[in-house]
Amino acid sequence: MAFAIAAALLAALFLILGRSKGAVLRMVDAGARAPALLLAAGAAGSLVWRLFGGPFAPSEWTAAGADALLAALAFAAAAQFRITRLASVCPASFRLTIGGAPLFLIVCGLAAFILAPQLSFNAAFLLAGALTLNGAAFDRRAVTGAPAPQTIKAAVRLESAAILALGLPVAVLLEAVATAAPQGMPEATPLFEASREFLIAFALGGASGLAAGFFGNKLKMKKKAAELAIISGVFSFLIAPLIGGHAVLAAGAAGLLWGEQTTALSVTRVRLRRMAERVVAPVAYLAFGIALAPRVFQADLLTLLFAAAVVTIMRVGPRLAALKKTSLPRESQMFLAWFGGAPGAASALFLISLFDAPSIVAQDAILTVGAVAVVFGVMAARLTSRPLVKLFLKQSALAKKRARFAG
């Protein structure tokens, strides 16, 4: 029931914004470009609400709302690329997805286990899985206005989408590993149940996405390709829980298989991405500010150190290592290493979705450390994006001068 109501509210929000014009859209777009401001507004509102003794929303409804938003984000991300052509279309994005993201997951999990003694080994890697789901928290205007080639900017967007679409199932399985088994049941029971939900979700979502792509490829339905894709995602999200599948993974699978099957123009994929960015990201950051951002005040020194390392050394290092053997210039590698991979909207929503999972070992510690890391990621993105763009411009100019002298 909670899933259905959350999906209906999200669909109504998409419909309202789709028919809105002028000041409303400008206000929404401004919010999408200011995640730090939305976080601060949500946290301030939450603190005032708590100060006056306001009641908390039920954890089931909070988690269901986060799942609906995360499903929309995952569907739109998965619809952005063809998984079988990712390596040939954008080798840099492929390396960051297949090499950089897993390396970050390992480094982040080990660092969390060492620096946050309140986390068990499994809980530390669940936290790392959540933080791997980057959400493009960076200033969009700084990225789009950067003096980088369009192919490099496209690579930032593509690898962000690929890491989210392919990393979400890993995060769900890590959640199962970190979940305590019911009393009297084998320890592997949560993992077995999650694997079953994963298979059902992929079968349902994949079939739905393939059907939407197949019918959308027909000449008479080409103009409705995006609408058919959205219907397949919503259908998968709503039906999956009824047959024992994972709702969010089902929506992601629908987007992934639709993206593989469709022959729609790239503008259709861009349209889906912009809809998700416009609607989901602002709500995600505001909700995260309300639900989890105030936990920053509970952080100790080790937690702050871990959060700072997550959005700097631990993020950039694996990404640079993944790009080392590419033919990209050094300045382009630095651009890709920094303008991507930071915990953002997807990480925020995944952490909120854990509200309704009390059987997770060290759940409260995961939420606190994760909240600090996401807040640090958004703040670091906002504070450093423009200065780093200027630095990239200087490096590009120096590289061109060296090339002219060498020639």
ABEGO torsion letter per residue (X at the ends): XAAAAAAAAAAAAAAAAAABBEAAAAAAAAAAABAAAAAAAAAAAAAAAAAAGBBBBBAAAAAAAAAAAAAAAAAAAAAABBAAAAAAABAAAAAAAAAAAAAAAAAAAAAAAAABAABBAAAAAAAAAAAABBAGABBAAAAAABABBAAAAAAAAAAAAAAAAAAAAAAAAAAAAABBBBBGBBAAAAAAAAAAAAAAAAAAAAAAAAAAAAAAABAAAAAAAAAAAAAAAAAAAAAAAAAGBBAAAAAAAAAAAAAAABABBAAAAAAAAAAAAAAAAAAAAAAAAAAAAAAAAABBAAAAAAAAAAABAAAAAAAAAAAAABABBAAAAAAAAABEGBBBAAAAAAAAAAAABAABBGAAAAAAAAAAAAAAAAAAAAAAAAAAAAAAAAAAAAAAAAAAAAX
